[in-house]
Amino acid sequence: SLYSNRYTGDQVFRITPGNDEEVHALRKMLTRMKVDFWQPNSVSLICQNATVDVHVKRNDTRGLRAHLKQENIHYGVLISNLQKEIEKQTGSHSSRKRR
Amino acid sequence: SESQYDYEVYHSLEEIQSWMFEMNRTHPYLVDMFSVGKSYEGRPLYVLQLGKRSRPQKKAVWIDCGVHAREWIGPAFCQWFVKEAINSYLYDSAMRRLLNQLNFYIMPVFNVDGYHFSWTTDRFWRKTRSKNHKFHCRGVDANRNWKVKWCEEGASSHPCDDTYCGPYPESEPEVKAVAKFLRKHKKRVKAYISIHAYAQMLLYPYSYKYATIPNFNCVESAAHNAVTALYSAYGVKYRYGPASTTLYVSSGSSIDWAYRNGIRYAFAFELRDTGHFGFLLPESLISPTCTETMRAVKAIATGLLKKC
């Protein structure tokens, strides 16, 4: 398995804060939780109506979902299982290696 | 061998470096290979020079890929560019004209240590792999470490942040090596292009401030022509404009440094996609992404041969 399966259950959320209040709440949330920013590159660059893509460890996905619901912040899940997506991306490699 | 090399899959650092040696060996009239220095972990920083051997003072274009380790489509594009340029030299008069009149310096993997780490350990690693003597965190954002407005807005001074600017400008051996090469050849290098992902944008200076560059009209029309050429391939739209307003403000970036160093055409491409796959762009999309980007880069290079 690639990367020793370390990304199993990890997800990528796409979050779109609709106003300054939501921006503030989201910054607070994502500062506290250790997430990997895909875009923008850092929490300070989060702004109103701009999409935020974050890679969230599997143990934190439930908590983030609850917080976003509580703050009524619009979000979607871009990638529901990162490990699977990684293997799909370079799947040919493992088959190629096998060949 | 080169003919069996698959340009439609992602390759490890070792495979890319072997491929560079093979291209250098099999195309002595169009390809030259050299190293501009060593990375933090001691790996060579290889560059391919493409172009017909002629007068020493030929104008040149610099293209680097893989500044951020996880952006794998970048190195894939640099390899694609070399393959296309060499393969089309004989039958494509436009490409032949470009290679006869320009040299292209292609650096397929700028951040070799980080790229290797993204293959072996952390797929989403972004920075270099340099050690910090005060913090356990490693790496510097190689696109915040250039000596231009270093570590101001849009960069972080905290070593654990992904946009960490480093302990001082050009602290990263990779950045210092490329900056040294471009300073040395500044009279000949007419365009600087850095390949990143993802967002589908074509960016030009300034990144560090909301202001207009002096040769805005020429650069703007070059960018417009480039995204139009890109769109002609598969109808994919790229936004374009100054990095500060099109993406966000960031300091210490390579395009601002190149521009300030006298390279009047400095661009950063943010390749596909806009987030559906993000950094995990499938191998099936390497071909269309590189094909359309090839058209954009050719448009920029062709523009250099005209007066603006």
Boltz contact constraints between the chains, C-beta under 6 A:
constraints:
  - contact:
      token1: [A, 3]
      token2: [B, 123]
      max_distance: 6.0
  - contact:
      token1: [A, 36]
      token2: [B, 124]
      max_distance: 6.0
  - contact:
      token1: [A, 38]
      token2: [B, 278]
      max_distance: 6.0
  - contact:
      token1: [A, 40]
      token2: [B, 248]
      max_distance: 6.0
  - contact:
      token1: [A, 41]
      token2: [B, 162]
      max_distance: 6.0
  - contact:
      token1: [A, 41]
      token2: [B, 163]
      max_distance: 6.0
  - contact:
      token1: [A, 42]
      token2: [B, 163]
      max_distance: 6.0
  - contact:
      token1: [A, 45]
      token2: [B, 248]
      max_distance: 6.0
  - contact:
      token1: [A, 53]
      token2: [B, 275]
      max_distance: 6.0
  - contact:
      token1: [A, 85]
      token2: [B, 280]
      max_distance: 6.0
  - contact:
      token1: [A, 86]
      token2: [B, 123]
      max_distance: 6.0
  - contact:
      token1: [A, 89]
      token2: [B, 280]
      max_distance: 6.0
  - contact:
      token1: [A, 89]
      token2: [B, 282]
      max_distance: 6.0
  - contact:
      token1: [A, 90]
      token2: [B, 10]
      max_distance: 6.0
  - contact:
      token1: [A, 92]
      token2: [B, 9]
      max_distance: 6.0
  - contact:
      token1: [A, 92]
      token2: [B, 283]
      max_distance: 6.0
